[in-house]
Amino acid sequence: MKNIKFLEKDIEVFNKMKVKPLLFVKDLTKKYPGRKSPAIQNISLNVYHGEFHAFIGANGAGKTTTIKSLIGAYAN
């Protein structure tokens, strides 16, 4: 994955956690070229071992964009 930037304060937050999440996401935003507003904006979540999560919402709510962003399907 390229162009991934971690803020030092986010790294500090992660390092201070007693139980480390399997997935740590802070302020995930994705804006498509030519669009005025982001498809998803400021999504933050932690996923811990043994948890189950679901993304639900209307068509165009950003579910697929979120998942593709999490798995690194987008270059930026």
Biopython code that builds the backbone (N, CA, C, O; Angstrom):
import numpy as np
from Bio.PDB.StructureBuilder import StructureBuilder

atoms = [
    (1, "MET", "N", (0.841, -1.175, 0.000)),
    (1, "MET", "CA", (0.000, 0.000, 0.000)),
    (1, "MET", "C", (0.885, 1.236, 0.000)),
    (1, "MET", "O", (1.857, 1.316, 0.751)),
    (2, "LYS", "N", (0.551, 2.172, -0.825)),
    (2, "LYS", "CA", (1.359, 3.376, -0.848)),
    (2, "LYS", "C", (0.548, 4.575, -0.378)),
    (2, "LYS", "O", (-0.682, 4.538, -0.331)),
    (3, "ASN", "N", (1.252, 5.616, -0.040)),
    (3, "ASN", "CA", (0.649, 6.863, 0.409)),
    (3, "ASN", "C", (-0.146, 6.723, 1.698)),
    (3, "ASN", "O", (-1.114, 7.455, 1.907)),
    (4, "ILE", "N", (0.242, 5.804, 2.557)),
    (4, "ILE", "CA", (-0.406, 5.683, 3.857)),
    (4, "ILE", "C", (0.359, 6.551, 4.837)),
    (4, "ILE", "O", (1.578, 6.442, 4.970)),
    (5, "LYS", "N", (-0.377, 7.415, 5.519)),
    (5, "LYS", "CA", (0.256, 8.319, 6.468)),
    (5, "LYS", "C", (-0.347, 8.089, 7.846)),
    (5, "LYS", "O", (-1.567, 8.058, 8.012)),
    (6, "PHE", "N", (0.519, 7.930, 8.818)),
    (6, "PHE", "CA", (0.078, 7.788, 10.193)),
    (6, "PHE", "C", (0.504, 9.032, 10.951)),
    (6, "PHE", "O", (1.652, 9.466, 10.861)),
    (7, "LEU", "N", (-0.418, 9.593, 11.686)),
    (7, "LEU", "CA", (-0.068, 10.715, 12.538)),
    (7, "LEU", "C", (0.567, 10.165, 13.803)),
    (7, "LEU", "O", (0.136, 9.137, 14.327)),
    (8, "GLU", "N", (1.579, 10.842, 14.286)),
    (8, "GLU", "CA", (2.269, 10.370, 15.491)),
    (8, "GLU", "C", (1.311, 10.219, 16.664)),
    (8, "GLU", "O", (1.457, 9.300, 17.471)),
    (9, "LYS", "N", (0.324, 11.120, 16.766)),
    (9, "LYS", "CA", (-0.628, 11.013, 17.879)),
    (9, "LYS", "C", (-1.471, 9.747, 17.750)),
    (9, "LYS", "O", (-1.843, 9.158, 18.765)),
    (10, "ASP", "N", (-1.783, 9.312, 16.525)),
    (10, "ASP", "CA", (-2.544, 8.073, 16.326)),
    (10, "ASP", "C", (-1.706, 6.859, 16.706)),
    (10, "ASP", "O", (-2.221, 5.903, 17.286)),
    (11, "ILE", "N", (-0.437, 6.896, 16.386)),
    (11, "ILE", "CA", (0.468, 5.807, 16.764)),
    (11, "ILE", "C", (0.576, 5.737, 18.288)),
    (11, "ILE", "O", (0.604, 4.648, 18.860)),
    (12, "GLU", "N", (0.635, 6.891, 18.939)),
    (12, "GLU", "CA", (0.686, 6.926, 20.407)),
    (12, "GLU", "C", (-0.577, 6.327, 21.004)),
    (12, "GLU", "O", (-0.502, 5.558, 21.962)),
    (13, "VAL", "N", (-1.742, 6.670, 20.448)),
    (13, "VAL", "CA", (-3.013, 6.127, 20.933)),
    (13, "VAL", "C", (-3.004, 4.608, 20.807)),
    (13, "VAL", "O", (-3.372, 3.897, 21.742)),
    (14, "PHE", "N", (-2.581, 4.114, 19.640)),
    (14, "PHE", "CA", (-2.535, 2.670, 19.414)),
    (14, "PHE", "C", (-1.583, 1.993, 20.396)),
    (14, "PHE", "O", (-1.923, 0.965, 20.983)),
    (15, "ASN", "N", (-0.417, 2.553, 20.574)),
    (15, "ASN", "CA", (0.586, 1.951, 21.458)),
    (15, "ASN", "C", (0.151, 1.941, 22.916)),
    (15, "ASN", "O", (0.597, 1.082, 23.677)),
    (16, "LYS", "N", (-0.707, 2.871, 23.329)),
    (16, "LYS", "CA", (-1.174, 2.923, 24.713)),
    (16, "LYS", "C", (-2.330, 1.961, 24.988)),
    (16, "LYS", "O", (-2.687, 1.746, 26.146)),
    (17, "MET", "N", (-2.911, 1.388, 23.951)),
    (17, "MET", "CA", (-4.033, 0.467, 24.152)),
    (17, "MET", "C", (-3.549, -0.808, 24.833)),
    (17, "MET", "O", (-2.557, -1.410, 24.419)),
    (18, "LYS", "N", (-4.259, -1.211, 25.881)),
    (18, "LYS", "CA", (-3.887, -2.440, 26.591)),
    (18, "LYS", "C", (-4.169, -3.662, 25.726)),
    (18, "LYS", "O", (-3.348, -4.576, 25.648)),
    (19, "VAL", "N", (-5.333, -3.677, 25.077)),
    (19, "VAL", "CA", (-5.689, -4.759, 24.165)),
    (19, "VAL", "C", (-5.655, -4.180, 22.761)),
    (19, "VAL", "O", (-6.421, -3.272, 22.436)),
    (20, "LYS", "N", (-4.771, -4.705, 21.937)),
    (20, "LYS", "CA", (-4.603, -4.173, 20.583)),
    (20, "LYS", "C", (-5.687, -4.713, 19.645)),
    (20, "LYS", "O", (-5.930, -5.920, 19.617)),
    (21, "PRO", "N", (-6.333, -3.846, 18.889)),
    (21, "PRO", "CA", (-7.321, -4.308, 17.920)),
    (21, "PRO", "C", (-6.640, -4.973, 16.726)),
    (21, "PRO", "O", (-5.484, -4.681, 16.418)),
    (22, "LEU", "N", (-7.364, -5.864, 16.061)),
    (22, "LEU", "CA", (-6.864, -6.453, 14.818)),
    (22, "LEU", "C", (-6.889, -5.423, 13.701)),
    (22, "LEU", "O", (-6.056, -5.447, 12.794)),
    (23, "LEU", "N", (-7.858, -4.519, 13.780)),
    (23, "LEU", "CA", (-7.999, -3.452, 12.794)),
    (23, "LEU", "C", (-8.212, -2.146, 13.544)),
    (23, "LEU", "O", (-9.112, -2.037, 14.376)),
    (24, "PHE", "N", (-7.375, -1.150, 13.241)),
    (24, "PHE", "CA", (-7.434, 0.169, 13.875)),
    (24, "PHE", "C", (-7.580, 1.189, 12.759)),
    (24, "PHE", "O", (-6.659, 1.376, 11.964)),
    (25, "VAL", "N", (-8.720, 1.844, 12.692)),
    (25, "VAL", "CA", (-8.998, 2.821, 11.630)),
    (25, "VAL", "C", (-9.366, 4.140, 12.281)),
    (25, "VAL", "O", (-10.207, 4.189, 13.178)),
    (26, "LYS", "N", (-8.730, 5.209, 11.824)),
    (26, "LYS", "CA", (-9.001, 6.533, 12.379)),
    (26, "LYS", "C", (-9.168, 7.527, 11.243)),
    (26, "LYS", "O", (-8.255, 7.722, 10.441)),
    (27, "ASP", "N", (-10.324, 8.150, 11.178)),
    (27, "ASP", "CA", (-10.629, 9.228, 10.232)),
    (27, "ASP", "C", (-10.436, 8.822, 8.770)),
    (27, "ASP", "O", (-9.824, 9.559, 7.998)),
    (28, "LEU", "N", (-10.949, 7.668, 8.393)),
    (28, "LEU", "CA", (-10.874, 7.204, 7.007)),
    (28, "LEU", "C", (-11.798, 8.045, 6.139)),
    (28, "LEU", "O", (-12.991, 8.162, 6.419)),
    (29, "THR", "N", (-11.241, 8.627, 5.087)),
    (29, "THR", "CA", (-12.000, 9.449, 4.151)),
    (29, "THR", "C", (-11.617, 9.065, 2.730)),
    (29, "THR", "O", (-10.441, 8.848, 2.440)),
    (30, "LYS", "N", (-12.603, 8.979, 1.842)),
    (30, "LYS", "CA", (-12.351, 8.676, 0.431)),
    (30, "LYS", "C", (-13.177, 9.624, -0.409)),
    (30, "LYS", "O", (-14.399, 9.686, -0.282)),
    (31, "LYS", "N", (-12.490, 10.369, -1.278)),
    (31, "LYS", "CA", (-13.155, 11.278, -2.210)),
    (31, "LYS", "C", (-12.813, 10.849, -3.616)),
    (31, "LYS", "O", (-11.640, 10.701, -3.957)),
    (32, "TYR", "N", (-13.824, 10.648, -4.431)),
    (32, "TYR", "CA", (-13.606, 10.271, -5.818)),
    (32, "TYR", "C", (-13.293, 11.511, -6.653)),
    (32, "TYR", "O", (-13.843, 12.583, -6.401)),
    (33, "PRO", "N", (-12.413, 11.370, -7.646)),
    (33, "PRO", "CA", (-12.088, 12.511, -8.511)),
    (33, "PRO", "C", (-13.342, 13.063, -9.190)),
    (33, "PRO", "O", (-14.202, 12.310, -9.646)),
    (34, "GLY", "N", (-13.423, 14.373, -9.245)),
    (34, "GLY", "CA", (-14.540, 15.036, -9.907)),
    (34, "GLY", "C", (-15.787, 15.186, -9.051)),
    (34, "GLY", "O", (-16.779, 15.760, -9.501)),
    (35, "ARG", "N", (-15.753, 14.683, -7.833)),
    (35, "ARG", "CA", (-16.908, 14.801, -6.929)),
    (35, "ARG", "C", (-16.679, 15.944, -5.950)),
    (35, "ARG", "O", (-15.547, 16.201, -5.541)),
    (36, "LYS", "N", (-17.750, 16.626, -5.577)),
    (36, "LYS", "CA", (-17.627, 17.746, -4.639)),
    (36, "LYS", "C", (-17.410, 17.286, -3.206)),
    (36, "LYS", "O", (-16.628, 17.883, -2.466)),
    (37, "SER", "N", (-18.104, 16.223, -2.818)),
    (37, "SER", "CA", (-17.991, 15.779, -1.425)),
    (37, "SER", "C", (-17.466, 14.346, -1.359)),
    (37, "SER", "O", (-17.595, 13.594, -2.325)),
    (38, "PRO", "N", (-16.880, 13.968, -0.234)),
    (38, "PRO", "CA", (-16.342, 12.616, -0.084)),
    (38, "PRO", "C", (-17.444, 11.555, -0.089)),
    (38, "PRO", "O", (-18.566, 11.814, 0.346)),
    (39, "ALA", "N", (-17.119, 10.377, -0.577)),
    (39, "ALA", "CA", (-18.049, 9.252, -0.528)),
    (39, "ALA", "C", (-18.170, 8.747, 0.902)),
    (39, "ALA", "O", (-19.257, 8.379, 1.348)),
    (40, "ILE", "N", (-17.058, 8.731, 1.614)),
    (40, "ILE", "CA", (-17.041, 8.418, 3.047)),
    (40, "ILE", "C", (-16.153, 9.449, 3.726)),
    (40, "ILE", "O", (-15.201, 9.955, 3.131)),
    (41, "GLN", "N", (-16.473, 9.753, 4.973)),
    (41, "GLN", "CA", (-15.717, 10.804, 5.650)),
    (41, "GLN", "C", (-15.574, 10.512, 7.135)),
    (41, "GLN", "O", (-16.559, 10.250, 7.827)),
    (42, "ASN", "N", (-14.342, 10.559, 7.614)),
    (42, "ASN", "CA", (-13.998, 10.460, 9.036)),
    (42, "ASN", "C", (-14.530, 9.203, 9.717)),
    (42, "ASN", "O", (-15.064, 9.276, 10.823)),
    (43, "ILE", "N", (-14.388, 8.050, 9.063)),
    (43, "ILE", "CA", (-14.798, 6.788, 9.675)),
    (43, "ILE", "C", (-13.681, 6.298, 10.587)),
    (43, "ILE", "O", (-12.526, 6.187, 10.176)),
    (44, "SER", "N", (-14.044, 6.010, 11.825)),
    (44, "SER", "CA", (-13.100, 5.468, 12.794)),
    (44, "SER", "C", (-13.720, 4.227, 13.423)),
    (44, "SER", "O", (-14.899, 4.224, 13.779)),
    (45, "LEU", "N", (-12.914, 3.168, 13.556)),
    (45, "LEU", "CA", (-13.402, 1.959, 14.201)),
    (45, "LEU", "C", (-12.243, 1.086, 14.622)),
    (45, "LEU", "O", (-11.149, 1.155, 14.061)),
    (46, "ASN", "N", (-12.502, 0.270, 15.612)),
    (46, "ASN", "CA", (-11.555, -0.751, 16.064)),
    (46, "ASN", "C", (-12.272, -2.085, 15.988)),
    (46, "ASN", "O", (-13.431, -2.193, 16.386)),
    (47, "VAL", "N", (-11.593, -3.098, 15.482)),
    (47, "VAL", "CA", (-12.143, -4.448, 15.443)),
    (47, "VAL", "C", (-11.217, -5.341, 16.259)),
    (47, "VAL", "O", (-10.017, -5.423, 15.994)),
    (48, "TYR", "N", (-11.791, -6.002, 17.248)),
    (48, "TYR", "CA", (-11.023, -6.860, 18.137)),
    (48, "TYR", "C", (-11.279, -8.328, 17.818)),
    (48, "TYR", "O", (-12.294, -8.679, 17.217)),
    (49, "HIS", "N", (-10.352, -9.168, 18.227)),
    (49, "HIS", "CA", (-10.449, -10.613, 18.016)),
    (49, "HIS", "C", (-11.803, -11.132, 18.507)),
    (49, "HIS", "O", (-12.225, -10.830, 19.624)),
    (50, "GLY", "N", (-12.470, -11.908, 17.669)),
    (50, "GLY", "CA", (-13.742, -12.520, 18.039)),
    (50, "GLY", "C", (-14.964, -11.678, 17.757)),
    (50, "GLY", "O", (-16.085, -12.154, 17.933)),
    (51, "GLU", "N", (-14.789, -10.453, 17.329)),
    (51, "GLU", "CA", (-15.929, -9.582, 17.038)),
    (51, "GLU", "C", (-16.428, -9.790, 15.613)),
    (51, "GLU", "O", (-15.682, -10.196, 14.722)),
    (52, "PHE", "N", (-17.695, -9.502, 15.431)),
    (52, "PHE", "CA", (-18.318, -9.508, 14.109)),
    (52, "PHE", "C", (-18.894, -8.125, 13.865)),
    (52, "PHE", "O", (-19.487, -7.522, 14.759)),
    (53, "HIS", "N", (-18.718, -7.634, 12.661)),
    (53, "HIS", "CA", (-19.240, -6.315, 12.304)),
    (53, "HIS", "C", (-19.965, -6.410, 10.969)),
    (53, "HIS", "O", (-19.661, -7.271, 10.144)),
    (54, "ALA", "N", (-20.912, -5.529, 10.771)),
    (54, "ALA", "CA", (-21.656, -5.482, 9.512)),
    (54, "ALA", "C", (-21.790, -4.029, 9.077)),
    (54, "ALA", "O", (-21.918, -3.125, 9.902)),
    (55, "PHE", "N", (-21.760, -3.829, 7.792)),
    (55, "PHE", "CA", (-22.025, -2.513, 7.220)),
    (55, "PHE", "C", (-23.393, -2.579, 6.575)),
    (55, "PHE", "O", (-23.619, -3.354, 5.646)),
    (56, "ILE", "N", (-24.301, -1.760, 7.073)),
    (56, "ILE", "CA", (-25.643, -1.735, 6.518)),
    (56, "ILE", "C", (-25.992, -0.307, 6.150)),
    (56, "ILE", "O", (-25.491, 0.640, 6.756)),
    (57, "GLY", "N", (-26.845, -0.155, 5.163)),
    (57, "GLY", "CA", (-27.267, 1.172, 4.753)),
    (57, "GLY", "C", (-27.865, 1.135, 3.368)),
    (57, "GLY", "O", (-27.845, 0.109, 2.688)),
    (58, "ALA", "N", (-28.385, 2.244, 2.971)),
    (58, "ALA", "CA", (-29.034, 2.379, 1.668)),
    (58, "ALA", "C", (-28.013, 2.310, 0.532)),
    (58, "ALA", "O", (-26.809, 2.432, 0.758)),
    (59, "ASN", "N", (-28.505, 2.114, -0.680)),
    (59, "ASN", "CA", (-27.629, 2.164, -1.852)),
    (59, "ASN", "C", (-26.929, 3.515, -1.888)),
    (59, "ASN", "O", (-27.547, 4.558, -1.675)),
    (60, "GLY", "N", (-25.632, 3.476, -2.160)),
    (60, "GLY", "CA", (-24.863, 4.713, -2.255)),
    (60, "GLY", "C", (-24.426, 5.292, -0.923)),
    (60, "GLY", "O", (-23.924, 6.415, -0.873)),
    (61, "ALA", "N", (-24.608, 4.544, 0.158)),
    (61, "ALA", "CA", (-24.251, 5.055, 1.484)),
    (61, "ALA", "C", (-22.752, 4.982, 1.774)),
    (61, "ALA", "O", (-22.271, 5.630, 2.704)),
    (62, "GLY", "N", (-22.002, 4.191, 0.978)),
    (62, "GLY", "CA", (-20.557, 4.112, 1.171)),
    (62, "GLY", "C", (-20.059, 2.788, 1.720)),
    (62, "GLY", "O", (-18.899, 2.685, 2.119)),
    (63, "LYS", "N", (-20.908, 1.776, 1.749)),
    (63, "LYS", "CA", (-20.512, 0.470, 2.299)),
    (63, "LYS", "C", (-19.371, -0.150, 1.496)),
    (63, "LYS", "O", (-18.352, -0.535, 2.070)),
    (64, "THR", "N", (-19.526, -0.249, 0.198)),
    (64, "THR", "CA", (-18.495, -0.861, -0.646)),
    (64, "THR", "C", (-17.234, -0.008, -0.662)),
    (64, "THR", "O", (-16.129, -0.548, -0.623)),
    (65, "THR", "N", (-17.374, 1.290, -0.718)),
    (65, "THR", "CA", (-16.217, 2.182, -0.677)),
    (65, "THR", "C", (-15.434, 1.990, 0.609)),
    (65, "THR", "O", (-14.203, 1.982, 0.594)),
    (66, "THR", "N", (-16.137, 1.836, 1.719)),
    (66, "THR", "CA", (-15.470, 1.617, 3.000)),
    (66, "THR", "C", (-14.687, 0.316, 2.989)),
    (66, "THR", "O", (-13.511, 0.297, 3.353)),
    (67, "ILE", "N", (-15.321, -0.764, 2.579)),
    (67, "ILE", "CA", (-14.656, -2.066, 2.557)),
    (67, "ILE", "C", (-13.465, -2.046, 1.606)),
    (67, "ILE", "O", (-12.390, -2.533, 1.955)),
    (68, "LYS", "N", (-13.639, -1.493, 0.420)),
    (68, "LYS", "CA", (-12.525, -1.436, -0.537)),
    (68, "LYS", "C", (-11.380, -0.575, -0.006)),
    (68, "LYS", "O", (-10.213, -0.871, -0.263)),
    (69, "SER", "N", (-11.698, 0.468, 0.719)),
    (69, "SER", "CA", (-10.653, 1.298, 1.320)),
    (69, "SER", "C", (-9.910, 0.531, 2.404)),
    (69, "SER", "O", (-8.692, 0.658, 2.530)),
    (70, "LEU", "N", (-10.630, -0.261, 3.184)),
    (70, "LEU", "CA", (-10.021, -1.026, 4.262)),
    (70, "LEU", "C", (-9.083, -2.113, 3.738)),
    (70, "LEU", "O", (-8.065, -2.407, 4.366)),
    (71, "ILE", "N", (-9.416, -2.709, 2.595)),
    (71, "ILE", "CA", (-8.578, -3.786, 2.069)),
    (71, "ILE", "C", (-7.501, -3.279, 1.121)),
    (71, "ILE", "O", (-6.711, -4.067, 0.600)),
    (72, "GLY", "N", (-7.464, -1.978, 0.897)),
    (72, "GLY", "CA", (-6.416, -1.387, 0.060)),
    (72, "GLY", "C", (-6.667, -1.502, -1.418)),
    (72, "GLY", "O", (-5.719, -1.555, -2.201)),
    (73, "ALA", "N", (-7.913, -1.542, -1.819)),
    (73, "ALA", "CA", (-8.248, -1.689, -3.237)),
    (73, "ALA", "C", (-8.040, -0.380, -4.019)),
    (73, "ALA", "O", (-7.993, -0.397, -5.249)),
    (74, "TYR", "N", (-7.918, 0.742, -3.314)),
    (74, "TYR", "CA", (-7.697, 2.018, -3.962)),
    (74, "TYR", "C", (-6.230, 2.413, -3.807)),
    (74, "TYR", "O", (-5.622, 2.173, -2.764)),
    (75, "ALA", "N", (-5.670, 3.016, -4.845)),
    (75, "ALA", "CA", (-4.267, 3.428, -4.806)),
    (75, "ALA", "C", (-4.042, 4.540, -3.786)),
    (75, "ALA", "O", (-3.004, 4.570, -3.125)),
    (76, "ASN", "N", (-4.985, 5.437, -3.653)),
    (76, "ASN", "CA", (-4.873, 6.570, -2.711)),
    (76, "ASN", "C", (-6.075, 6.594, -1.817)),
    (76, "ASN", "O", (-6.184, 7.463, -0.953)),
]
sb = StructureBuilder()
sb.init_structure("model")
sb.init_model(0)
sb.init_chain("A")
sb.init_seg("    ")
for serial, (resi, resn, name, xyz) in enumerate(atoms, 1):
    if name == "N":
        sb.init_residue(resn, " ", resi, " ")
    sb.init_atom(name, np.array(xyz, "f"), 0.0, 1.0, " ", f" {name:<3s}", serial, name[0])
structure = sb.get_structure()
